[in-house]
Amino acid sequence: MSDYHRYFVPGGMYFFTVVTYGRRPILTTEEGREFLRTSVQKIKQDKPFELFATVLLPDHWHLVLQLPPDDADYSTRIKRIKEEFTHKWLEAGLPEASVTAAQLERGERGIWQPRFWEHTIEDEDELECCVDYIHWNPRKHNLVSRVRDYPWSSFHRFVELGQYDLNWGGAKPITIVGKDDWGEP
């Protein structure tokens, strides 16, 4: 079995990738968007965090999350968001992928891949790199030809705040500083 080592920093900022089971394209459906939004809101009430940047793609979700100053427990937050989403999905009678008998014994369902990918953001340059990566991701996956055309992204909020020009990542590919495939399982 793999030996996972996570880096926990109270009040830290973290980049995550969370992927659907079998890369099923369920997240940008009307139900997927609603269930994820309400799941995030519910978990934020019990375990506060700031959703700093996000993009929701059909089969995976990238986000930058910041925790309160005295808290480093991002694992519980991500786990509970996935559990709440799964509960809502199944309660609505929507289909799940088949899982093995061993996965069923562990309580796993065919909605999310087990675990998630995480990276602790250590400075402003890394934060900028992660946020750029998030906002560029719909172009990377050829879902749009212009970043501004993708509806399920915090890019629009960043434009309103003056952090990006509306045409950022326009028709020509851009270079993202750092690792181009962070979080792409």
Secondary structure as a PSIPRED ss2 file (coil, helix, strand):
# PSIPRED VFORMAT (PSIPRED V4.0)

   1 M C   1.000  0.000  0.000
   2 S C   1.000  0.000  0.000
   3 D C   1.000  0.000  0.000
   4 Y C   1.000  0.000  0.000
   5 H C   1.000  0.000  0.000
   6 R C   1.000  0.000  0.000
   7 Y C   1.000  0.000  0.000
   8 F C   1.000  0.000  0.000
   9 V C   1.000  0.000  0.000
  10 P C   1.000  0.000  0.000
  11 G C   1.000  0.000  0.000
  12 G C   1.000  0.000  0.000
  13 M E   0.000  0.000  1.000
  14 Y E   0.000  0.000  1.000
  15 F E   0.000  0.000  1.000
  16 F E   0.000  0.000  1.000
  17 T E   0.000  0.000  1.000
  18 V E   0.000  0.000  1.000
  19 V E   0.000  0.000  1.000
  20 T E   0.000  0.000  1.000
  21 Y H   0.000  1.000  0.000
  22 G H   0.000  1.000  0.000
  23 R H   0.000  1.000  0.000
  24 R C   1.000  0.000  0.000
  25 P C   1.000  0.000  0.000
  26 I C   1.000  0.000  0.000
  27 L C   1.000  0.000  0.000
  28 T C   1.000  0.000  0.000
  29 T C   1.000  0.000  0.000
  30 E H   0.000  1.000  0.000
  31 E H   0.000  1.000  0.000
  32 G H   0.000  1.000  0.000
  33 R H   0.000  1.000  0.000
  34 E H   0.000  1.000  0.000
  35 F H   0.000  1.000  0.000
  36 L H   0.000  1.000  0.000
  37 R H   0.000  1.000  0.000
  38 T H   0.000  1.000  0.000
  39 S H   0.000  1.000  0.000
  40 V H   0.000  1.000  0.000
  41 Q H   0.000  1.000  0.000
  42 K H   0.000  1.000  0.000
  43 I H   0.000  1.000  0.000
  44 K H   0.000  1.000  0.000
  45 Q H   0.000  1.000  0.000
  46 D H   0.000  1.000  0.000
  47 K C   1.000  0.000  0.000
  48 P C   1.000  0.000  0.000
  49 F C   1.000  0.000  0.000
  50 E E   0.000  0.000  1.000
  51 L E   0.000  0.000  1.000
  52 F E   0.000  0.000  1.000
  53 A E   0.000  0.000  1.000
  54 T E   0.000  0.000  1.000
  55 V E   0.000  0.000  1.000
  56 L E   0.000  0.000  1.000
  57 L C   1.000  0.000  0.000
  58 P C   1.000  0.000  0.000
  59 D C   1.000  0.000  0.000
  60 H E   0.000  0.000  1.000
  61 W E   0.000  0.000  1.000
  62 H E   0.000  0.000  1.000
  63 L E   0.000  0.000  1.000
  64 V E   0.000  0.000  1.000
  65 L E   0.000  0.000  1.000
  66 Q E   0.000  0.000  1.000
  67 L C   1.000  0.000  0.000
  68 P C   1.000  0.000  0.000
  69 P C   1.000  0.000  0.000
  70 D C   1.000  0.000  0.000
  71 D C   1.000  0.000  0.000
  72 A C   1.000  0.000  0.000
  73 D C   1.000  0.000  0.000
  74 Y H   0.000  1.000  0.000
  75 S H   0.000  1.000  0.000
  76 T H   0.000  1.000  0.000
  77 R H   0.000  1.000  0.000
  78 I H   0.000  1.000  0.000
  79 K H   0.000  1.000  0.000
  80 R H   0.000  1.000  0.000
  81 I H   0.000  1.000  0.000
  82 K H   0.000  1.000  0.000
  83 E H   0.000  1.000  0.000
  84 E H   0.000  1.000  0.000
  85 F H   0.000  1.000  0.000
  86 T H   0.000  1.000  0.000
  87 H H   0.000  1.000  0.000
  88 K H   0.000  1.000  0.000
  89 W H   0.000  1.000  0.000
  90 L H   0.000  1.000  0.000
  91 E H   0.000  1.000  0.000
  92 A C   1.000  0.000  0.000
  93 G C   1.000  0.000  0.000
  94 L C   1.000  0.000  0.000
  95 P C   1.000  0.000  0.000
  96 E C   1.000  0.000  0.000
  97 A C   1.000  0.000  0.000
  98 S C   1.000  0.000  0.000
  99 V C   1.000  0.000  0.000
 100 T C   1.000  0.000  0.000
 101 A H   0.000  1.000  0.000
 102 A H   0.000  1.000  0.000
 103 Q H   0.000  1.000  0.000
 104 L H   0.000  1.000  0.000
 105 E H   0.000  1.000  0.000
 106 R C   1.000  0.000  0.000
 107 G C   1.000  0.000  0.000
 108 E C   1.000  0.000  0.000
 109 R C   1.000  0.000  0.000
 110 G C   1.000  0.000  0.000
 111 I C   1.000  0.000  0.000
 112 W E   0.000  0.000  1.000
 113 Q C   1.000  0.000  0.000
 114 P C   1.000  0.000  0.000
 115 R C   1.000  0.000  0.000
 116 F C   1.000  0.000  0.000
 117 W E   0.000  0.000  1.000
 118 E E   0.000  0.000  1.000
 119 H E   0.000  0.000  1.000
 120 T E   0.000  0.000  1.000
 121 I E   0.000  0.000  1.000
 122 E C   1.000  0.000  0.000
 123 D C   1.000  0.000  0.000
 124 E H   0.000  1.000  0.000
 125 D H   0.000  1.000  0.000
 126 E H   0.000  1.000  0.000
 127 L H   0.000  1.000  0.000
 128 E H   0.000  1.000  0.000
 129 C H   0.000  1.000  0.000
 130 C H   0.000  1.000  0.000
 131 V H   0.000  1.000  0.000
 132 D H   0.000  1.000  0.000
 133 Y H   0.000  1.000  0.000
 134 I H   0.000  1.000  0.000
 135 H H   0.000  1.000  0.000
 136 W H   0.000  1.000  0.000
 137 N H   0.000  1.000  0.000
 138 P H   0.000  1.000  0.000
 139 R H   0.000  1.000  0.000
 140 K H   0.000  1.000  0.000
 141 H C   1.000  0.000  0.000
 142 N C   1.000  0.000  0.000
 143 L C   1.000  0.000  0.000
 144 V C   1.000  0.000  0.000
 145 S C   1.000  0.000  0.000
 146 R C   1.000  0.000  0.000
 147 V H   0.000  1.000  0.000
 148 R H   0.000  1.000  0.000
 149 D H   0.000  1.000  0.000
 150 Y C   1.000  0.000  0.000
 151 P C   1.000  0.000  0.000
 152 W C   1.000  0.000  0.000
 153 S E   0.000  0.000  1.000
 154 S C   1.000  0.000  0.000
 155 F H   0.000  1.000  0.000
 156 H H   0.000  1.000  0.000
 157 R H   0.000  1.000  0.000
 158 F H   0.000  1.000  0.000
 159 V H   0.000  1.000  0.000
 160 E H   0.000  1.000  0.000
 161 L C   1.000  0.000  0.000
 162 G C   1.000  0.000  0.000
 163 Q C   1.000  0.000  0.000
 164 Y C   1.000  0.000  0.000
 165 D C   1.000  0.000  0.000
 166 L C   1.000  0.000  0.000
 167 N C   1.000  0.000  0.000
 168 W C   1.000  0.000  0.000
 169 G C   1.000  0.000  0.000
 170 G C   1.000  0.000  0.000
 171 A C   1.000  0.000  0.000
 172 K C   1.000  0.000  0.000
 173 P C   1.000  0.000  0.000
 174 I C   1.000  0.000  0.000
 175 T C   1.000  0.000  0.000
 176 I C   1.000  0.000  0.000
 177 V C   1.000  0.000  0.000
 178 G C   1.000  0.000  0.000
 179 K C   1.000  0.000  0.000
 180 D C   1.000  0.000  0.000
 181 D C   1.000  0.000  0.000
 182 W C   1.000  0.000  0.000
 183 G C   1.000  0.000  0.000
 184 E C   1.000  0.000  0.000
 185 P C   1.000  0.000  0.000
